[in-house]
Amino acid sequence: MIGRDEIREFAREFQLDVHVVEKDYVLGWLLAGVAAEPELRESWIFKGGTCLKKCYFETYRFSEDLDFTLRDAKHLDQAFLVETFDRIGEWIYEQCGIELPRELRRFEFFKNPRGNPAVEGRVGYRGPHARAGDAPRIKLDLAADEVIVLDPVRRPVHHPYSDRPEEGIQVLCYAYEEVFAEKMRALAERQRPRDLYDVIHLHRRSESRQEATLVRSTLARKCEFKGIPVPTLRQLSDRPERQAIEAEWDQMLAHQLPVCPPFAEFWAELPRVFEWLEARREVARLPAIGAGFAPPTGGMDTGWRMPPMVTRWGYQTSLEAIRFAGANRLLVDLDYEAENGERSTRTIEPYALRRTNDGNILLFALRADSGATRAYRVDRILGARVLQRTFRPRFAVELTTGFTAGDVAHMSDRPRAASHAAFAPVRRAAARPARTLFCAPSGPTYIYECIYCHKRFNRKSMDGALNPHKDKRGWDCPGRTGVYKQTKY
């Protein structure tokens, strides 16, 4: 399990509460636990806003629950869920030390609007930033009667923390176009702030603009299944929920974002979403910033790629906050120290991060007052404050991208740490031994008990060697040898 310092450092980089970051950390390991269960790996299909955050886009709102569509309705069973999450809890504890106490789990069974069984679960946890009082919980939404239009895809899970398994974490989830269609359907059916935020955010991604036909046909199938009409702009605008979305905008989103963007800007963008979806408008592709801009001495490193996952960059200011501003079209007040030592604040439109051949990271931006193109050395940025003032992009915003399985290996190419004495470079944790993420599908389980702390471990082979681990009190145990106790079949 990572330490409190790492959680605090990510919270500083994200500019979010430490408990929001801790929950994101635990969500990653809970997804790993689901993927490690043979019966769940091919049957539980991840979806919703957390799926977008953990499997598609790195700079996105943080989320707090896990939604799954189940291929096997038999899994909506109290005994099955209790037994399965007992194994998941043991596996996660053995892998990283996060506790999922059994007494902090519950599963509530109910009938959904279609009269079919569904489950709302609550999984409590004790993570690295344990707080006094009630343990935090993660909400699970499980249903087995949703229509799945497109073939699910296996995606890497975004887990930027130092204890990420070296082989990564992968889960089966909705295809991108199906997630988009689900969000459009949800916006029409329930009209919540997060649905509007997600729809606009998805439309701004260049990946979505080529898939309007597929999103549209998938949306039609989803609405037919739900028994509702395909949404239109007029339908959304004429409903009274529009005022409710505006009234709840800050309250529902502020804790998931470094800065809550203005509601009016997101609502005003809805007509362009429907024009694109209904094939009444093609989205013009904006040029990259910097064309004709004099390159710095030594030239640009054209082979460098910006890390696709959220990163602890190691600079004095938060680059992730600047990336968030770009994704949400928000201006930034930049506190900058020029080469001659002169310090000033300027308001900018952020567009891209690039690296020079001599290793310096540059932030390409426009001055909001003059529209002049500027390239700021990141190690000279002393502070960045994201504003609630928006801008209309004049260039392609390159600060955020989706990520793929191949990008996971690329994360070893970290940017150079800042040289400011006020902020020490981030030290990566020592490499952990390689672990097997997916359990064997069948066969006996051999149970060994640690000779030091008496904690028990499940093994798929007769091997009593134990790695260092956390005991039941959360203290470090050297491990080494386990005593064989029994075999389960």
Buried (B, 14 or more C-beta within 10 A) or exposed (E): BBEEEBBBBBBBBBBBEBBBBBBBBBBBBBBBBBBBBEBBBEBBBBBBBBBBBBBBBBBBBBBBBBBBBBBBEEBBBEEBBEEBBEBBBBBBBBBBBBBBEEEBBEBEBEEEEEEEBBBBBBBBBBBBBEEEEEBBBBBBBBBBBBEBBBEBBBBBBBBBBBBBBEEBBBBBBBBBBBBBBBBBBBBBBEBBBBBBBBBBBBBBBBBBBEBBEBBBBBBBBBBEBBEEEBBEBEEBEEEEBBEEBBEBBBEBBEBBBBBBBBBEBBBEBBEBBBBBBEEEBEBEEBEEBBEEEEEBEEEBBEEBEBBBBBBBBBBBBBBBBBBBBBBBBBBBBBBBBEEEEEEEEBBBBBBBBBBBBEEBBBBBBBBBEEEEBBBBBBBBBBEBBBBEBBBEBEBBBBBBBBBEEEBBEBBEEBBBBBEBEEBEBBEEEEEBEEBEBEBEEEEEBBBBBBBBBEBBBBBEEEEBEBBEBBBEEEEEBEBEEBEEEEEEE
